[in-house]
Amino acid sequence: MNRYGKRCVLYPRVSTEMQVDGYSLEGQKNMLTRFADREEMIIVDTYEDAGKSIEGRPAFQKMLRDIEDGLDIDYILVYKLSRFGRNAADILNSLELVQSYGVNLICIEEGIDSSQTSGKLLICSGAPVSITGNLVRRSRSSSMKSCGKPTVSTVDALAVLALRGAVWR
């Protein structure tokens, strides 16, 4: 796909878990910048957060406001889908918002581009995987185990996906 001259913003985000696993803000910014350079995209700005919930992500909220206020970009670049949102509902709602302004999402690690049909499918199927991975990490780091029972947030997230047409086999 030709992305020459497309305008983008970078959105690196870490939580404490990510920093420990070696996905520092600086490391993500470097990888995102290299991707944009290789694709000959124009980097307009960088928004970075170190937080877990959407309320704890002021740069993400500013990026959404800037897009709503007319920021002239074609793409948001993130390292992984889980960096864009911590659960399926956040991911899908935020993606729906930015796409309503003509902005798409590229997750460089998974090779996802929401402007492509295959990218939309991968986001719908990848969101539950991100959630599952986050739940596994949390259960390993927590002294309270859920014994494999789904949490309310997992059930809610899967319900959102099902309502939006996702199918699992």
Secondary structure as GFF3:
##gff-version 3
##sequence-region A 1 169
A	DSSP	beta_strand	7	10	.	.	.	ID=ss1
A	DSSP	beta_strand	13	14	.	.	.	ID=ss2
A	DSSP	alpha_helix	16	20	.	.	.	ID=ss3
A	DSSP	alpha_helix	25	38	.	.	.	ID=ss4
A	DSSP	beta_strand	42	46	.	.	.	ID=ss5
A	DSSP	beta_strand	49	50	.	.	.	ID=ss6
A	DSSP	alpha_helix	58	68	.	.	.	ID=ss7
A	DSSP	beta_strand	75	78	.	.	.	ID=ss8
A	DSSP	alpha_helix	81	84	.	.	.	ID=ss9
A	DSSP	alpha_helix	88	99	.	.	.	ID=ss10
A	DSSP	beta_strand	104	107	.	.	.	ID=ss11
A	DSSP	beta_strand	112	113	.	.	.	ID=ss12
A	DSSP	alpha_helix	117	141	.	.	.	ID=ss13
A	DSSP	alpha_helix	152	163	.	.	.	ID=ss14
###
